[in-house]
Amino acid sequence: MNKVFLRRKIAPRVANGHPWIFANEVEKVEGEPAPGEIVEVYYADGKPAGKGYYNSQSQIIVRLLTRNRADEITEDWFLKKIEACWKYRQQIGYTENCRLVFGEADGLPQLIIDKFNDYFVIQTLALGIDLWKPALVKALQKVFNPKGIFERNDVPVRELEGLPQQKGFLSAPFDTSIIIKENGLSFHVDVENGQKTGYFLDQQDNRRAIRHIVNGADVLGAFTYTGTFEIHAGAYGAKSVLGLDISQNAVDQANRNAALNGLEKVVKFVQANAFDVLKQWGKEDRRWDVVMLDPPAFTKSRATIQKAITGYKEINLRGMKLIRPGGFLVTSSCTNLVNPEMFLQTIDMAAKDARRKIRQVTFQAQSSDHPIIWGMENTEYLKFLIVQVE
């Protein structure tokens, strides 16, 4: 097997368990590994560091799969990993819909598999894992006997690995517009054309957290996508719910979801630019009991973090100004580049500028089927906050 030797001076994160090895941390490569091939990795003193997939085209030249030199990376190895991922989700209470594989957090770098009942959506975001796609499909078929498997590899990050963007069936074709259940409610999921893998499973625990604050309340939601938070609010007894999204397609699907749950008289969605509308409604002195904000990631690079913080501060300030005294702000950020402390500081700044006093109700991360590994910052990305606004 081809061998990769690390330099003496490497980031402590590698020794501490992080699977990424950058090109500037490699001293030499013995052999001529093909892109995506499994290689053995050694520290500078010759001690084994593990095995992983190699790609000289990527800044991350090796992604470690195992620290155990005795492990043979085969189809059976991937089958055992999928079985272990499923066992863990079952142990923590996720059986119907869940993120079955969360990349590095599950020891399978750059692999995402979402389970929507009997359907699965796969993303293979690095060349090394993309080569094992047939083995992953075989493992899913053996463990679950699914009704369908679809790949959503239409993401630009693949190009950094020299991979094309693509999507399509990895099983016999099926109707890609499916219906799932979450917290007793039903939702349409478009696995072929919806955002990411078609549905945001990472907020499923957080959606339950609004249960008591929305009861009997007038609720405003912005950046609603397909309306999951707003429909939960309607089901939890809200008096009225208005949802805003800039995408007419998302609004149409959200209204379909409201009708699917018999909530169309209480929950309504309209197409609007949240930044503009919230500013205008603030001037008009309109008020709600609960304002919910779930914006997209405002940055995907460290170079634009300050711009993202400005955006989060602005939208939360506008949201707070629309809340009746004693009401609640429900707000999220989904980029790991804005860490929890930075996010809370941003909300604090927004409250001060809005001249509103806030009281924290709850502060949570993504749902626990997306496990957080200490020392791997990219696994802790979602911040979910509820505050009372005086």
Secondary structure by P-SEA (a helix, b strand, c coil): cbbbbbccccccccccccccccccccccccccccccbbbbbbcccccccbbbbbbccccccbbbccccccccccaaaaaaaaaaaaaaaaaaccccccccccccccccccbbbbbcccbbbbbbccaaaaaaaaaaaaaaaaacccccccccccccccccccccccccccccccccbbbbbcccbbbbbccccccccccccccccccccccccccccbbbbccccccaaaaaaaaacccbbbbbbccaaaaaaaaaaaaaacccccbbbbbccaaaaaaaaaaacccccbbbbbcccccccccaaaaaaaaaaaaaaaaaaaccccbbbbcccccccccaaaaaaaaaaaaaaacbbbbbcccccccccccccccccccccbbbbbbbcc
